[in-house]
Every structure is written in structure tokens, then in C-alpha cells.
Amino acid sequence: MTNVLNVYNPGTGDYIASVEMDTFEAIEEKITASHIAFLSWSKTSAIERSSLLRKWHALILTNKTELAALITAENGKPLKEAQGEVLYAAGYIEWFAEEAKRVYGRTIPASTTDKRMLVTREAVGPVAAITPWNFPAAMITRKAAPALAAGCTFIIKPAPDTPLTAIRLVELAYEAGIPEDVIQYVNADGEMVGKIFTDHPHIRKISFTGSTPVGKLLIKQSADSVKHVSMELGGHAPLIVDEYADIKRAVEQAVASKFRNAGQTCVCANRLLVHAAIKEEFLHRFTQAVSQLRVGVGSKDVNIGPIINKKGFEKIVAQLEDAKKKGASVRTGGSYDQDDEKGYYFVQPTVLDQVTTDMDIMHEETFGPVAPITTYTDIDEAIRIANDTPYGLAAYFFTENYRRGLYIAENLKYGIIGWNDGGPSAVQAPFGGMKESGVGREGGIEGIEPYLETKYISIGI
Ligand code: SIN
């Protein structure tokens, strides 16, 4: 009997579909096919690859309604957010269709006249990617598009919660004319796939988005065959509201950052540090805005969908209860809607006041719609607290004072800074973290680099 993976709607617990699981042997076969396809794909012209990526981009746009509905069904995010994600995902393909044509080498002036020195760039080889459930489309295209643009072949292992979007994206790639072995997917146990990908000599690069512990394991496993790695790992984003902030803007952007995808993004603000002088006003307005967010099944007109699964839900509840036990007060939210039998979990958007640095929520990534607020009086203290974490993905701050702003931006140890901006992610900008939040960047002109090798050719004449 074929082993299957059942996919359920996290907002209702309803069964959606089953997908076939790949065996060890099937995955090995796909890697071999990827290796063989690389020999020809890497020799195609950049213009040809660019044109195929453009066709893929166009087909995603043609099918955007279906794709958004699929994302909402398997991930649970509100339909409006899913529609936004489809455009965001397609945007990476369009961006890298262009970047394919800009992979430049260089010549170096030699020390003698009887030499020419060239530097060329070439594709690293077959790439294996392990992608998360929180952006079932965009986290695939952000890796696949630069890989294909560079001339690499690509195998995706999507998250078990959201394999359907991945499958549909690959089908559309085939429809666009991208050869079947150039982009493939596998569905199988994560630990097994991770081991096969990292052990296999034909796979030359691992690209992963997910938790820091799994990222560290993949880096260790990749060491034996010295693979290239790109790691987009956990975050614990601080959001500082300075005494010189435009409070209305800070509230609006803090809500957007904290509650995007029900708080389930690596770059969501995880803890709010608010200057004591403006705290009461900020807290009042923020609480009011959060209490208006509607929670429910993503296909309805809501702002906050379900938590992806029981494990994610339990983590949020544990942090919330720990904070309450240690003295935090709930300004709005704080309740749950849970049905273990049906398999759905919702957390009411929550604002916590009187939060202190000994609470777990001030140290761990929450991945849920809970906003803990603490105060500060000295900006250096706020920066110290903001940087006091092994993570370094995204950080936000709000100030209208440009000297203060530059000072904060330059002293935060984070790969992405949102200054008066709760949504800095963009296809044309580098996305990635410092410290234990990752290695490498995705998107922007930086995003194709991790898929390229540098070759130096010294010619005697
Ligand atoms: C993530 O959560 O890892 C991605 C978020 C984004 O691209 O903005």
C-alpha cells in the first residue's frame, strides 16, 4: 500500500486531500534525475532560463485565485493575506527572471602582458530545499527562482502541513515549459529527507527555512560533503517605540508586523519595548486596534486565522500562561478556541502589559498573536535588551528623530531593520538574519549569489 500524507484545513480540521509519500529509493531517483538534468540546464542560456521563469510567473498570476484559496485551505491564513502571498511569491520569480541576465564575471589586470585573468560565475549544482508552512508559496519561489535563474536544478521538500501549494507551483512550472527534472518535489519524513539531502554527493547546496535547531542540524550534516548552505532560521524581533515616535503610525505598523499570519512569521515583532513617556498612550491605542481584529476561518472575512497545529498552539499557550503567572496583565484577548478532536486551534489576539525580562515570551520566539509590552527610559537600555538574544533576523523601531533613528539602526544587530516600517520584506531587498537567525540572504541582488560558484581562469598567451 502506498504511504500517504493527509492534509487538513487548520481552521476547521476538515480533510482536504492526500499526497503520496516518497520512499527512500524514490528520493534517490529524483536526486539522480536532478543531477543529470543539471548537466544540460546549467548550459542553457540565461535568456532561455529567464524566459521560462517569466512564463512560470505569468501562469502563477493567471492561477492566482486558485492558489490563494489553496494556501488559505492548507495554511489557514486569511484569504486577503493568501492573495498577497501569491503576488509576493510570483514577484520573486519575476525578479530573478531579470537577475538571471545579470550574472556578471570580470577580468582582472594581470601583472604581465602574457596573461589574461578571468573570473566567471557558474551554477553550484543541484539544490535541495526544505521549506516551511507559514508561506507555502513565497518561501518556495524565493529559493527556486534564483536557483533556476543561476542554472541550478531544484528539489523541494515542502512542510507536511502545506504540500499542496508546492505541488501546484511545480505543476505550473512544468506547464511553463521548465523541464520536469529541473524542478521536483518530494514528500516524506523530514528527518529522513534531511539526511538523504545532506548525505548525497550530488546535492551541492541545501537551502532551508525553519527553526534554528533544525538549521543547525542540517549545517552539521552538510559538513561531511562540504555543501553550500543557506539558512533562514528563527527570529525574536524587538519593536522599539521611541519617545519621538509618531504613535499613530507606530500602532498601525506594530499591529501589521505582530499579527501578520496570526503572528506566525519569522519576522513578526515578538516583543514591544515602549518608552515610558509615551507608554500609556501607545498601549491604549494599540490595545484598541488589536481588540478590533477578527479571528476565524481564513476563507471568511477575518484578520487572524488559526494556529497551524497543536504543537504551535501549545507553545503560545505556555508562553502566555508563564507571563501571566509572573505578573503580566492581559489588556485584550488572552483566550483560546481549541478542539482537539476536530484539530483546530485559535488564539485571540492578545496584548500583555507589565511584562518583564524574566518571562519566557521575552526570550523565545512565540509564533502566535500575542504582543508583550515592556517599558524603557534609556535608548541604550532598549538596544541592549533588543540585542540580548541569540537571534538577529528582524528588528523594528519608531522614531521621527533622524539622529536617534540612525543611532538605533546602526546599533541593532539584525539583518533586517524596519524604521517606521512594520513590513520591510520585499522581493528586491535582501532577506536574512545575523547570529543564530541564519546564513546567507534571499531576495534582492544578493539572492542569486548563494546559487553561484566563482571560477578564476588564468590564461597564458
Ligand atoms: C518568514 O517568516 O520567514 C518570511 C516572512 C517574509 O518573507 O516576510
Residues whose N, C-alpha, C, O or C-beta is under 5 A from the ligand:
A	BS01	SIN	T265 C266 V267 S425
